[in-house]
Amino acid sequence: MNESSPTHEPDTTSSVVVDRLVLSYLDIRRAIGLSGLILPLVLGPGGWLLGIEFQENMSSYYHTPLRDVFVGTLCAIGIFLFCYCGYDRVENWTANIGAVAAIGIALFPLDYNSDPLVQKSVVGYIHSFSGAVFFLVLAFYSLYHFPRDSAREAESHLFERSLVFRSSGLTILATTFAMGAYLVLLPSDWKTWLNEYNFLFWAEWIAVWSFAAAWLAKGRIIVAEIGVEILAYSRRMVMEHGLGIKDSK
């Protein structure tokens, strides 16, 4: 009597759960990136269309009719960061610190008509400190966590992705240090002149869009993926036709 061997159907439950978790984290990354992408547009050009003059910095929009947009977007970014779980304790703490900093920016406003470095209240100083921590956390993500995580996730075109992430991180650091130098080192007459051109606002815009680019690339949004493919193709063409090196990747 021949006994038929039992058939084992592949257990797809765990793979479905993993796929859903991956999509969930991709959605969080995209949400953070899109929030950063949209915020300067709504505050600056959007506010101007509503009759609100360009402010000296983004934080000053708290004292305009766009307060809810400013506070709501930063609170949303803070919640997204708090919900974001990384690969280890260091990444989790990085996200949590960024979340607290983002919410600190939103809930502790900059004093009205004040220099971010010289505030009139403890609340204003908390705001300035939270802003500095927030940008440094975002730079750390771009310079350390994202390149490492891309290797762990075996993403394609690691060189190009790391280039995007590290360029983003270096831009955030450069603009943060430029803002710090503006506040600490420049004489008052230079600061007055730069204020006429809203220096801090544009510097913050560059930093925010830099972190948005990194999070959107990490979220594999289609536009970012096309950009990575173009970078990879250009690099391969330069290596093969310009330098005569065959790229094995």
Buried (B, 14 or more C-beta within 10 A) or exposed (E): EEEEEEEEEEEEEEEEEEEEEEEEBBEBBBBBBBBBBBBBEBBBEBBEEEEBEBBBBBBBBBBBEBEEBBBEBBBBBBBBBBEBEBEEEEBBEBBBBBBBBBBBBBBBBBBEEBBBEEBEEEBBBBBBBBBBBBBBBBBBBBBBBBBBBBEEEEBEBBEBBBBBBBBBBBBBBBBBEBBEEBBEEBEEEEBEEBBEEBBBBBBBBBBBBBBBBBBBBBBBBEEBBEBBEEBBEEBBEEBEEEEEEEEEE
